[in-house]
Amino acid sequence: MLKRFTALLFAILLFGLVGCSSLSLAYNQLPLLGGLWADKYLDLDSDQKARLKDKLLAFQAWHRREELPQWQSLLRQAQTALEDGVTRQELLALERGARASAERSLQHAAPLAAPLLADLKPEQWQHLQKTLDEKTAEWREKQTGSDASDERAKRYTKNLERWLGDLDRPTRKLASADAQAWHFDLAAMSQGRAARQTRTVEALRAWSRQDLAGGTATLMRNMQPLPTEQAYREEVMASVLKLLNGLDAQQREQVRKHWANWTAELRSLQGG
């Protein structure tokens, strides 16, 4: 949930890259990382892997040219919001910008992915479903453990520091306490996860049938919370806003430097 509300910039597969120790390294390795990720879920044969690599290289070239400037614009938007205190409307605007980037990326990826998906064997679709089910079982086990709230708090603070840079101890403690106090409705979250899993398979099958617009629209629905998830979403957003607006001048300057480094990396990546 956190990434939809505090990841002020990016979405979809590329969402996690800015959390890596080196944005440039992760971005430049996208064809390799994307291929490994897809193979894990689809159990591709050697010919399919080679074709996928070519498609990922083509997608990366497009994204480097078209979307990296949009990411830089969102960074500037986030920096402006941070100056005078971030409002809920500004956070939602950044989220909309990230979602728009995701939608453009999906629209471009759809015709690249469709031929490969159309050639998947029945056992590969079964492998996809089995892997998704296993991931859901792992997730549920973690969420029902005695230390589940502590783990959510750790992930929250870790992700915050990926996005904002190093936080001082009092700020980390405040963020952790907030996360532990969130009301995590396991039934509602399980329902949301199951719905997204089902829609993901439906969307990929739609792409395999050349229903590119329908598959993309289905995947975009996955980025919207269900009504039963809305209360949790609001708790997360309130915590993010409290933390951002509680940063002192020195902390805000550190965040600006952190984002300035990202901007420099994005400009370098855009140039290839």
ROSELO-720359 format. One record per residue (C-alpha): residue number from 1; residue in three letters; z, y, x. Coordinates in steps of 0.05 Angstrom, whole numbers, m for minus. Each point is the difference from the previous one (the first is absolute). Example, Ala and Ser with C-alpha at 12.3 -4.5 7.8 and 13.67 -1.06 7.14 Angstrom:
@resi = 1	resn = ALA	up = 156	north = m90	east = 246 $
@resi = 2	resn = SER	up = m13	north = 69	east = 27 $
END
This chain:
@resi = 1	resn = MET	up = 0	north = 0	east = 0 $
@resi = 2	resn = LEU	up = 18	north = 49	east = 56 $
@resi = 3	resn = LYS	up = m70	north = 4	east = 27 $
@resi = 4	resn = ARG	up = m27	north = 27	east = m65 $
@resi = 5	resn = PHE	up = 50	north = 56	east = m2 $
@resi = 6	resn = THR	up = 15	north = 20	east = 72 $
@resi = 7	resn = ALA	up = m64	north = m18	east = 36 $
@resi = 8	resn = LEU	up = m24	north = 70	east = m10 $
@resi = 9	resn = LEU	up = m70	north = m17	east = 22 $
@resi = 10	resn = PHE	up = m33	north = m67	east = 0 $
@resi = 11	resn = ALA	up = m10	north = m61	east = m43 $
@resi = 12	resn = ILE	up = m30	north = m70	east = m5 $
@resi = 13	resn = LEU	up = m12	north = m41	east = 64 $
@resi = 14	resn = LEU	up = 0	north = 60	east = 45 $
@resi = 15	resn = PHE	up = 66	north = 23	east = m30 $
@resi = 16	resn = GLY	up = 44	north = m34	east = 52 $
@resi = 17	resn = LEU	up = m37	north = 24	east = 62 $
@resi = 18	resn = VAL	up = 39	north = 65	east = 8 $
@resi = 19	resn = GLY	up = 64	north = m41	east = 3 $
@resi = 20	resn = CYS	up = m23	north = m35	east = 63 $
@resi = 21	resn = SER	up = 22	north = 22	east = 69 $
@resi = 22	resn = SER	up = m71	north = 22	east = 15 $
@resi = 23	resn = LEU	up = m42	north = 24	east = m58 $
@resi = 24	resn = SER	up = m62	north = 1	east = 45 $
@resi = 25	resn = LEU	up = 11	north = m72	east = 24 $
@resi = 26	resn = ALA	up = 10	north = m26	east = m71 $
@resi = 27	resn = TYR	up = m59	north = 38	east = m28 $
@resi = 28	resn = ASN	up = m47	north = m22	east = 55 $
@resi = 29	resn = GLN	up = 21	north = m72	east = m11 $
@resi = 30	resn = LEU	up = m13	north = 3	east = m75 $
@resi = 31	resn = PRO	up = m58	north = m49	east = 1 $
@resi = 32	resn = LEU	up = 43	north = m51	east = 37 $
@resi = 33	resn = LEU	up = 63	north = 12	east = m41 $
@resi = 34	resn = GLY	up = m39	north = 1	east = m65 $
@resi = 35	resn = GLY	up = m35	north = m64	east = 18 $
@resi = 36	resn = LEU	up = 65	north = m35	east = 16 $
@resi = 37	resn = TRP	up = 31	north = 24	east = m65 $
@resi = 38	resn = ALA	up = m59	north = m23	east = m41 $
@resi = 39	resn = ASP	up = m3	north = m68	east = 34 $
@resi = 40	resn = LYS	up = 74	north = m11	east = m15 $
@resi = 41	resn = TYR	up = m13	north = 8	east = m74 $
@resi = 42	resn = LEU	up = m70	north = m30	east = m6 $
@resi = 43	resn = ASP	up = m3	north = m53	east = 56 $
@resi = 44	resn = LEU	up = m69	north = 23	east = 22 $
@resi = 45	resn = ASP	up = m49	north = m43	east = 39 $
@resi = 46	resn = SER	up = m31	north = 24	east = 66 $
@resi = 47	resn = ASP	up = m63	north = 27	east = m33 $
@resi = 48	resn = GLN	up = 41	north = 38	east = m52 $
@resi = 49	resn = LYS	up = 45	north = 29	east = 54 $
@resi = 50	resn = ALA	up = m60	north = 26	east = 38 $
@resi = 51	resn = ARG	up = m31	north = 31	east = m62 $
@resi = 52	resn = LEU	up = 67	north = 31	east = m18 $
@resi = 53	resn = LYS	up = 7	north = 31	east = 69 $
@resi = 54	resn = ASP	up = m68	north = 34	east = m9 $
@resi = 55	resn = LYS	up = 21	north = 27	east = m68 $
@resi = 56	resn = LEU	up = 66	north = 26	east = 27 $
@resi = 57	resn = LEU	up = m35	north = 35	east = 57 $
@resi = 58	resn = ALA	up = m47	north = 34	east = m50 $
@resi = 59	resn = PHE	up = 59	north = 19	east = m44 $
@resi = 60	resn = GLN	up = 38	north = 29	east = 59 $
@resi = 61	resn = ALA	up = m60	north = 42	east = 22 $
@resi = 62	resn = TRP	up = m4	north = 29	east = m71 $
@resi = 63	resn = HIS	up = 75	north = 11	east = m4 $
@resi = 64	resn = ARG	up = 2	north = 34	east = 68 $
@resi = 65	resn = ARG	up = m54	north = 48	east = m22 $
@resi = 66	resn = GLU	up = 19	north = 13	east = m73 $
@resi = 67	resn = GLU	up = 75	north = m13	east = m10 $
@resi = 68	resn = LEU	up = 34	north = 20	east = 64 $
@resi = 69	resn = PRO	up = m14	north = 74	east = m15 $
@resi = 70	resn = GLN	up = 32	north = m12	east = m68 $
@resi = 71	resn = TRP	up = 62	north = m30	east = 33 $
@resi = 72	resn = GLN	up = 5	north = 62	east = 44 $
@resi = 73	resn = SER	up = m4	north = 44	east = m62 $
@resi = 74	resn = LEU	up = 57	north = m39	east = m32 $
@resi = 75	resn = LEU	up = 42	north = 8	east = 63 $
@resi = 76	resn = ARG	up = m11	north = 75	east = m3 $
@resi = 77	resn = GLN	up = 19	north = m2	east = m74 $
@resi = 78	resn = ALA	up = 64	north = m38	east = 16 $
@resi = 79	resn = GLN	up = 17	north = 49	east = 56 $
@resi = 80	resn = THR	up = m8	north = 59	east = m47 $
@resi = 81	resn = ALA	up = 44	north = m33	east = m52 $
@resi = 82	resn = LEU	up = 54	north = m12	east = 52 $
@resi = 83	resn = GLU	up = 5	north = 73	east = 19 $
@resi = 84	resn = ASP	up = 33	north = 26	east = m63 $
@resi = 85	resn = GLY	up = 30	north = m63	east = m30 $
@resi = 86	resn = VAL	up = m39	north = m57	east = m30 $
@resi = 87	resn = THR	up = m5	north = m2	east = m75 $
@resi = 88	resn = ARG	up = m12	north = m60	east = m45 $
@resi = 89	resn = GLN	up = m68	north = 30	east = m18 $
@resi = 90	resn = GLU	up = m19	north = 5	east = 73 $
@resi = 91	resn = LEU	up = 21	north = m71	east = 14 $
@resi = 92	resn = LEU	up = m41	north = m24	east = m60 $
@resi = 93	resn = ALA	up = m59	north = 41	east = 25 $
@resi = 94	resn = LEU	up = 4	north = m34	east = 67 $
@resi = 95	resn = GLU	up = 3	north = m67	east = m35 $
@resi = 96	resn = ARG	up = m62	north = 17	east = m40 $
@resi = 97	resn = GLY	up = m36	north = 19	east = 64 $
@resi = 98	resn = ALA	up = 19	north = m67	east = 31 $
@resi = 99	resn = ARG	up = m23	north = m37	east = m62 $
@resi = 100	resn = ALA	up = m66	north = 38	east = 1 $
@resi = 101	resn = SER	up = m11	north = m22	east = 72 $
@resi = 102	resn = ALA	up = 16	north = m72	east = m20 $
@resi = 103	resn = GLU	up = m50	north = 3	east = m58 $
@resi = 104	resn = ARG	up = m56	north = 27	east = 44 $
@resi = 105	resn = SER	up = 15	north = m54	east = 51 $
@resi = 106	resn = LEU	up = m2	north = m55	east = m52 $
@resi = 107	resn = GLN	up = m65	north = 27	east = m29 $
@resi = 108	resn = HIS	up = m31	north = m4	east = 68 $
@resi = 109	resn = ALA	up = 30	north = m67	east = 17 $
@resi = 110	resn = ALA	up = m22	north = m34	east = m65 $
@resi = 111	resn = PRO	up = m74	north = m9	east = 16 $
@resi = 112	resn = LEU	up = 18	north = m22	east = 71 $
@resi = 113	resn = ALA	up = 49	north = m52	east = m25 $
@resi = 114	resn = ALA	up = m39	north = m26	east = m60 $
@resi = 115	resn = PRO	up = m49	north = m46	east = 36 $
@resi = 116	resn = LEU	up = 55	north = m33	east = 40 $
@resi = 117	resn = LEU	up = 44	north = m10	east = m61 $
@resi = 118	resn = ALA	up = m60	north = m29	east = m38 $
@resi = 119	resn = ASP	up = m6	north = m54	east = 53 $
@resi = 120	resn = LEU	up = 73	north = m22	east = m2 $
@resi = 121	resn = LYS	up = 9	north = m73	east = m17 $
@resi = 122	resn = PRO	up = 47	north = m22	east = m57 $
@resi = 123	resn = GLU	up = 51	north = m25	east = 51 $
@resi = 124	resn = GLN	up = 1	north = 69	east = 33 $
@resi = 125	resn = TRP	up = 17	north = 33	east = m66 $
@resi = 126	resn = GLN	up = 54	north = m53	east = m8 $
@resi = 127	resn = HIS	up = 26	north = 16	east = 70 $
@resi = 128	resn = LEU	up = 3	north = 74	east = m20 $
@resi = 129	resn = GLN	up = 41	north = m16	east = m62 $
@resi = 130	resn = LYS	up = 46	north = m47	east = 39 $
@resi = 131	resn = THR	up = 13	north = 52	east = 54 $
@resi = 132	resn = LEU	up = 15	north = 54	east = m51 $
@resi = 133	resn = ASP	up = 48	north = m47	east = m36 $
@resi = 134	resn = GLU	up = 35	north = m16	east = 66 $
@resi = 135	resn = LYS	up = 7	north = 74	east = 16 $
@resi = 136	resn = THR	up = 30	north = 12	east = m68 $
@resi = 137	resn = ALA	up = 50	north = m56	east = 9 $
@resi = 138	resn = GLU	up = 20	north = 28	east = 68 $
@resi = 139	resn = TRP	up = 8	north = 69	east = m30 $
@resi = 140	resn = ARG	up = 42	north = m25	east = m58 $
@resi = 141	resn = GLU	up = 45	north = m39	east = 47 $
@resi = 142	resn = LYS	up = 13	north = 63	east = 41 $
@resi = 143	resn = GLN	up = 14	north = 41	east = m62 $
@resi = 144	resn = THR	up = 52	north = m49	east = m26 $
@resi = 145	resn = GLY	up = 37	north = m7	east = 65 $
@resi = 146	resn = SER	up = 71	north = 28	east = 9 $
@resi = 147	resn = ASP	up = m26	north = 51	east = 50 $
@resi = 148	resn = ALA	up = m60	north = 22	east = m41 $
@resi = 149	resn = SER	up = 24	north = 71	east = m12 $
@resi = 150	resn = ASP	up = 17	north = 8	east = 74 $
@resi = 151	resn = GLU	up = m69	north = m24	east = 19 $
@resi = 152	resn = ARG	up = m33	north = 48	east = m49 $
@resi = 153	resn = ALA	up = 41	north = 56	east = 31 $
@resi = 154	resn = LYS	up = m21	north = m20	east = 70 $
@resi = 155	resn = ARG	up = m73	north = m1	east = m19 $
@resi = 156	resn = TYR	up = 7	north = 67	east = m34 $
@resi = 157	resn = THR	up = 31	north = 34	east = 61 $
@resi = 158	resn = LYS	up = m49	north = m34	east = 47 $
@resi = 159	resn = ASN	up = m60	north = 23	east = m40 $
@resi = 160	resn = LEU	up = 28	north = 70	east = m4 $
@resi = 161	resn = GLU	up = 5	north = 3	east = 75 $
@resi = 162	resn = ARG	up = m70	north = m26	east = 7 $
@resi = 163	resn = TRP	up = m25	north = 57	east = m43 $
@resi = 164	resn = LEU	up = 47	north = 56	east = 21 $
@resi = 165	resn = GLY	up = 19	north = m19	east = 71 $
@resi = 166	resn = ASP	up = 70	north = m14	east = 25 $
@resi = 167	resn = LEU	up = 56	north = 19	east = m48 $
@resi = 168	resn = ASP	up = 71	north = 16	east = 22 $
@resi = 169	resn = ARG	up = 57	north = m48	east = m18 $
@resi = 170	resn = PRO	up = 27	north = 40	east = m60 $
@resi = 171	resn = THR	up = m69	north = 4	east = m31 $
@resi = 172	resn = ARG	up = m12	north = m74	east = 9 $
@resi = 173	resn = LYS	up = 68	north = m16	east = m31 $
@resi = 174	resn = LEU	up = m16	north = 45	east = m59 $
@resi = 175	resn = ALA	up = m68	north = m33	east = m10 $
@resi = 176	resn = SER	up = 31	north = m70	east = 5 $
@resi = 177	resn = ALA	up = 55	north = 17	east = m50 $
@resi = 178	resn = ASP	up = m52	north = 26	east = m49 $
@resi = 179	resn = ALA	up = m43	north = m62	east = 5 $
@resi = 180	resn = GLN	up = 60	north = m46	east = m10 $
@resi = 181	resn = ALA	up = 17	north = 37	east = m64 $
@resi = 182	resn = TRP	up = m68	north = m8	east = m32 $
@resi = 183	resn = HIS	up = m1	north = m44	east = m61 $
@resi = 184	resn = PHE	up = m48	north = m56	east = 20 $
@resi = 185	resn = ASP	up = m20	north = m37	east = m63 $
@resi = 186	resn = LEU	up = m24	north = m67	east = 27 $
@resi = 187	resn = ALA	up = m32	north = m21	east = m66 $
@resi = 188	resn = ALA	up = m39	north = 65	east = m6 $
@resi = 189	resn = MET	up = m22	north = m2	east = 73 $
@resi = 190	resn = SER	up = m20	north = m73	east = m6 $
@resi = 191	resn = GLN	up = m41	north = 16	east = m61 $
@resi = 192	resn = GLY	up = m36	north = 56	east = 38 $
@resi = 193	resn = ARG	up = m13	north = m43	east = 60 $
@resi = 194	resn = ALA	up = m28	north = m56	east = m43 $
@resi = 195	resn = ALA	up = m46	north = 48	east = m37 $
@resi = 196	resn = ARG	up = m26	north = 29	east = 65 $
@resi = 197	resn = GLN	up = m12	north = m69	east = 29 $
@resi = 198	resn = THR	up = m40	north = m21	east = m61 $
@resi = 199	resn = ARG	up = m40	north = 65	east = 0 $
@resi = 200	resn = THR	up = m16	north = m8	east = 74 $
@resi = 201	resn = VAL	up = m32	north = m68	east = m10 $
@resi = 202	resn = GLU	up = m36	north = 26	east = m62 $
@resi = 203	resn = ALA	up = m27	north = 59	east = 39 $
@resi = 204	resn = LEU	up = m25	north = m42	east = 58 $
@resi = 205	resn = ARG	up = m34	north = m48	east = m49 $
@resi = 206	resn = ALA	up = m32	north = 60	east = m35 $
@resi = 207	resn = TRP	up = m27	north = 25	east = 67 $
@resi = 208	resn = SER	up = m27	north = m70	east = 13 $
@resi = 209	resn = ARG	up = m40	north = 6	east = m65 $
@resi = 210	resn = GLN	up = m26	north = 68	east = 21 $
@resi = 211	resn = ASP	up = 44	north = 35	east = m50 $
@resi = 212	resn = LEU	up = 19	north = 51	east = 53 $
@resi = 213	resn = ALA	up = 24	north = 56	east = m45 $
@resi = 214	resn = GLY	up = 42	north = m48	east = m42 $
@resi = 215	resn = GLY	up = 33	north = m32	east = 61 $
@resi = 216	resn = THR	up = 15	north = 67	east = 31 $
@resi = 217	resn = ALA	up = 31	north = 26	east = m64 $
@resi = 218	resn = THR	up = 44	north = m62	east = m4 $
@resi = 219	resn = LEU	up = 24	north = 9	east = 71 $
@resi = 220	resn = MET	up = 16	north = 74	east = m13 $
@resi = 221	resn = ARG	up = 44	north = m21	east = m59 $
@resi = 222	resn = ASN	up = 43	north = m36	east = 51 $
@resi = 223	resn = MET	up = 20	north = 68	east = 28 $
@resi = 224	resn = GLN	up = 31	north = 22	east = m66 $
@resi = 225	resn = PRO	up = 71	north = m20	east = m17 $
@resi = 226	resn = LEU	up = 14	north = m40	east = m63 $
@resi = 227	resn = PRO	up = 44	north = 35	east = m52 $
@resi = 228	resn = THR	up = 56	north = m47	east = 18 $
@resi = 229	resn = GLU	up = m5	north = 23	east = 73 $
@resi = 230	resn = GLN	up = 2	north = 74	east = m16 $
@resi = 231	resn = ALA	up = 76	north = 8	east = 5 $
@resi = 232	resn = TYR	up = 1	north = m31	east = 69 $
@resi = 233	resn = ARG	up = m59	north = 44	east = 21 $
@resi = 234	resn = GLU	up = 38	north = 62	east = m22 $
@resi = 235	resn = GLU	up = 62	north = m21	east = 40 $
@resi = 236	resn = VAL	up = m42	north = m9	east = 62 $
@resi = 237	resn = MET	up = m36	north = 66	east = m9 $
@resi = 238	resn = ALA	up = 66	north = 36	east = m11 $
@resi = 239	resn = SER	up = 27	north = m29	east = 65 $
@resi = 240	resn = VAL	up = m62	north = 20	east = 39 $
@resi = 241	resn = LEU	up = 3	north = 71	east = m27 $
@resi = 242	resn = LYS	up = 74	north = 6	east = 16 $
@resi = 243	resn = LEU	up = m11	north = m23	east = 71 $
@resi = 244	resn = LEU	up = m60	north = 43	east = 13 $
@resi = 245	resn = ASN	up = 33	north = 62	east = m27 $
@resi = 246	resn = GLY	up = 64	north = m15	east = 36 $
@resi = 247	resn = LEU	up = m32	north = 3	east = 69 $
@resi = 248	resn = ASP	up = 25	north = 58	east = 42 $
@resi = 249	resn = ALA	up = m47	north = 46	east = 40 $
@resi = 250	resn = GLN	up = 4	north = m44	east = 62 $
@resi = 251	resn = GLN	up = m16	north = m63	east = m38 $
@resi = 252	resn = ARG	up = m58	north = 33	east = m36 $
@resi = 253	resn = GLU	up = m28	north = 21	east = 67 $
@resi = 254	resn = GLN	up = 5	north = m72	east = 25 $
@resi = 255	resn = VAL	up = m38	north = m23	east = m61 $
@resi = 256	resn = ARG	up = m54	north = 53	east = 12 $
@resi = 257	resn = LYS	up = m8	north = m24	east = 71 $
@resi = 258	resn = HIS	up = m4	north = m72	east = m24 $
@resi = 259	resn = TRP	up = m55	north = 18	east = m49 $
@resi = 260	resn = ALA	up = m35	north = 44	east = 52 $
@resi = 261	resn = ASN	up = m5	north = m61	east = 45 $
@resi = 262	resn = TRP	up = m31	north = m39	east = m58 $
@resi = 263	resn = THR	up = m49	north = 56	east = m12 $
@resi = 264	resn = ALA	up = m22	north = m1	east = 72 $
@resi = 265	resn = GLU	up = m9	north = m75	east = m2 $
@resi = 266	resn = LEU	up = m41	north = 5	east = m64 $
@resi = 267	resn = ARG	up = m46	north = 52	east = 31 $
@resi = 268	resn = SER	up = m9	north = m45	east = 60 $
@resi = 269	resn = LEU	up = m14	north = m60	east = m45 $
@resi = 270	resn = GLN	up = m50	north = 40	east = m41 $
@resi = 271	resn = GLY	up = m39	north = 13	east = 63 $
@resi = 272	resn = GLY	up = m3	north = m75	east = 14 $
END
